[in-house]
Amino acid sequence: QVQLVESGGGLVQPGGSLRLSCAASGFPVDYYAIGWFRQAPGKERTGVSCISGRGGSTIFYADFVEGRFTISRDNTKNTVALQMNSLKPEDTAVYYCNAASLYWGRGTQVTVSS
Protein backbone atom coordinates (compact mmCIF):
# COMPACT_ATOMS: atom_id res chain seq x y z
CA GLN A 1 0.00 0.00 0.00
CA VAL A 2 1.43 3.35 -1.05
CA GLN A 3 1.66 5.88 1.74
CA LEU A 4 3.23 9.32 1.93
CA VAL A 5 3.78 11.15 5.20
CA GLU A 6 4.99 14.75 5.30
CA SER A 7 6.79 16.31 8.23
CA GLY A 8 8.95 19.30 9.08
CA GLY A 9 6.47 22.13 8.80
CA GLY A 10 6.09 24.84 11.39
CA LEU A 11 6.20 28.54 12.14
CA VAL A 12 9.24 30.45 10.95
CA GLN A 13 10.14 34.13 10.61
CA PRO A 14 10.64 35.72 7.20
CA GLY A 15 14.10 34.88 5.93
CA GLY A 16 14.20 31.67 7.89
CA SER A 17 14.51 28.06 6.74
CA LEU A 18 12.60 24.82 7.04
CA ARG A 19 13.30 21.33 5.80
CA LEU A 20 10.28 19.29 4.81
CA SER A 21 10.44 15.54 4.50
CA CYS A 22 8.20 13.12 2.64
CA ALA A 23 8.48 9.57 3.91
CA ALA A 24 7.31 7.02 1.38
CA SER A 25 6.20 3.45 2.01
CA GLY A 26 4.90 0.75 -0.29
CA PHE A 27 7.30 1.56 -3.10
CA PRO A 28 10.95 2.57 -3.63
CA VAL A 29 11.12 6.35 -3.51
CA ASP A 30 13.11 6.51 -6.75
CA TYR A 31 10.47 4.52 -8.69
CA TYR A 32 7.84 7.26 -9.09
CA ALA A 33 8.24 10.93 -9.80
CA ILE A 34 7.82 12.74 -6.48
CA GLY A 35 6.47 16.25 -6.29
CA TRP A 36 5.92 18.89 -3.66
CA PHE A 37 2.78 21.00 -3.95
CA ARG A 38 1.35 23.72 -1.77
CA GLN A 39 -2.06 25.20 -1.11
CA ALA A 40 -2.62 28.52 0.57
CA PRO A 41 -6.01 29.43 2.07
CA GLY A 42 -8.50 30.28 -0.66
CA LYS A 43 -6.09 29.32 -3.44
CA GLU A 44 -5.62 26.33 -5.69
CA ARG A 45 -3.00 23.71 -5.05
CA THR A 46 0.10 24.45 -7.09
CA GLY A 47 3.32 22.63 -7.87
CA VAL A 48 6.49 23.68 -6.10
CA SER A 49 9.12 21.17 -7.17
CA CYS A 50 9.45 17.63 -8.41
CA ILE A 51 12.09 15.02 -9.08
CA SER A 52 11.79 12.36 -11.74
CA GLY A 53 11.29 8.68 -11.09
CA ARG A 54 12.74 5.49 -12.60
CA GLY A 55 16.00 6.34 -10.86
CA GLY A 56 16.38 9.58 -12.78
CA SER A 57 17.35 12.94 -11.36
CA THR A 58 15.56 15.49 -13.51
CA ILE A 59 14.37 18.27 -11.24
CA PHE A 60 11.79 20.99 -11.74
CA TYR A 61 11.13 24.13 -9.71
CA ALA A 62 8.28 26.56 -10.02
CA ASP A 63 9.28 30.08 -11.03
CA PHE A 64 8.35 31.50 -7.64
CA VAL A 65 11.01 29.35 -5.96
CA GLU A 66 13.70 31.65 -7.38
CA GLY A 67 16.57 29.44 -6.23
CA ARG A 68 15.46 29.34 -2.59
CA PHE A 69 14.35 25.69 -2.39
CA THR A 70 16.19 22.44 -3.04
CA ILE A 71 14.57 19.04 -3.56
CA SER A 72 16.54 15.90 -2.83
CA ARG A 73 15.95 12.18 -2.55
CA ASP A 74 17.45 9.74 -0.06
CA ASN A 75 17.01 6.20 -1.30
CA THR A 76 18.38 4.68 1.91
CA LYS A 77 15.73 6.40 4.01
CA ASN A 78 13.08 6.24 1.28
CA THR A 79 12.41 9.96 1.65
CA VAL A 80 12.28 13.09 -0.46
CA ALA A 81 13.17 16.37 1.21
CA LEU A 82 12.45 19.97 0.34
CA GLN A 83 14.94 22.39 1.84
CA MET A 84 13.39 25.84 1.94
CA ASN A 85 15.54 28.90 2.59
CA SER A 86 14.84 32.63 2.56
CA LEU A 87 11.21 32.00 3.30
CA LYS A 88 8.65 34.70 2.62
CA PRO A 89 5.18 35.27 4.09
CA GLU A 90 3.72 34.30 0.72
CA ASP A 91 5.24 30.83 1.15
CA THR A 92 2.68 30.20 3.88
CA ALA A 93 0.63 27.17 2.86
CA VAL A 94 -0.02 23.51 3.48
CA TYR A 95 2.68 21.57 1.68
CA TYR A 96 1.83 18.20 0.17
CA CYS A 97 3.89 15.36 -1.21
CA ASN A 98 2.72 13.54 -4.33
CA ALA A 99 3.86 10.37 -6.03
CA ALA A 100 3.17 9.46 -9.64
CA SER A 101 0.49 12.15 -9.84
CA LEU A 102 -1.74 9.65 -8.04
CA TYR A 103 -0.88 9.43 -4.37
CA TRP A 104 -1.01 12.26 -1.86
CA GLY A 105 0.10 12.76 1.69
CA ARG A 106 -1.98 14.67 4.22
CA GLY A 107 0.24 17.71 4.18
CA THR A 108 2.27 19.76 6.62
CA GLN A 109 1.57 23.37 7.53
CA VAL A 110 4.21 26.01 6.84
CA THR A 111 3.62 29.45 8.30
CA VAL A 112 6.03 32.31 7.62
CA SER A 113 5.30 35.23 9.90
CA SER A 114 7.00 37.65 12.22
JOZIUR-V875251 format. One record per helix or strand of 2 or more residues. SS is the DSSP state (helix for helix, strand for strand). FROM is the first residue (numbers start at 1). TO is the last residue. If there is no record, write none. Layout:
ss | from | to
SS | FROM | TO
SS | FROM | TO
This chain:
ss | from | to
strand | 3 | 7
strand | 10 | 12
strand | 18 | 25
strand | 34 | 39
strand | 46 | 51
strand | 59 | 61
helix | 63 | 65
strand | 69 | 74
strand | 79 | 84
helix | 89 | 91
strand | 93 | 99
strand | 103 | 104
strand | 108 | 112
